[in-house]
Amino acid sequence: MLPLQQGISLEPQEYVTPLVSAATTVVIFAVVFVVLYLLGKYFVTRAVERTLRHRNFDETLVGLAVSTTVGIVAVAAVALAATVAGFGVVLAAFATLAGALALAVGFAAQDLIANFVAGVFIIQDEPFTVGDWVEWNGNSGVVRDIQLRVTKLDTFDNQLVTVPNSDLASAAVINNVANDQRRVSVDFGIGYEDDIDLAREVIIEEGERIDGVLGDPAPSAPVTSLGDSAVVLSGRIWIETAESSYGAVRAQFVEAVKERLDAEGIDMPYPNTELSGAIDVTNVDGTEGVTGD
């Protein structure tokens, strides 16, 4: 009796039409969404994948682009299906909410987005690849892995360094093995009284004896500066970066030249300072004395 007293009808015919309308709307939404999603996923993603591979993009970026495209296709299919089904008002409300959430997430994840974008450019531009020895901001290491957010490197002390990609993208990165050949330069100082030609001959001969040193360009040892206590010759040898280790060759070069210069009686002076003048000395009894120059 209570429903009748409150004016609520129990006639089933009055609820059939709204239920049928609601069911029809849901079915239309589902059908349109499935059709649009499947067609979009098939054609759009294939077009994106084919275009990127045709332009020789990295496989990591191709996979990322395909995954992103699938998500965009799904969102677009939902929007179009909702519009066709008559969910325009609800869709507008969700769009406003999604925009606000995207703005909030964007502000909160600025560094993450910056690293992600930098990773995309690093993977695509390839300033370095896995296995390269690079230097940046006073640091150095061998690249172990390049990810979209960070790059992992091994130092020469076998320590793992994880660097945000935005740091590498904004820094001047030196790739020591990017070119086929590299010059190894070491400065050697000799005394002003020593024979420069003999010292140059020693440096060149010892450089030529090291395994892996190229004959073209040939080793050289020009005088590069006149120091306070030494004449400086720059020993220069060239190696193939793929065949020889820069550090090992440089160490052999330094040791061989040092031993040969010693054997030839050529001095390798260290910096020294000569003081001149007078010094006043006050004794305990108050008398003063002056030392000579």
Salt bridges, closest charged atoms under 4 A:
GLU49 OE2 - ARG53 NH1 2.43
GLU59 OE1 - ARG53 NH2 2.98
ASP154 OD1 - ARG144 NH2 2.87
ASP197 OD1 - ARG200 NH1 3.16
GLU205 OE1 - ARG260 NH2 2.94
GLU206 OE2 - ARG209 NH1 2.99
GLU206 OE2 - ARG260 NH1 2.92
ASP262 OD2 - LYS258 NZ 2.38
GLU264 OE2 - ARG260 NE 3.13
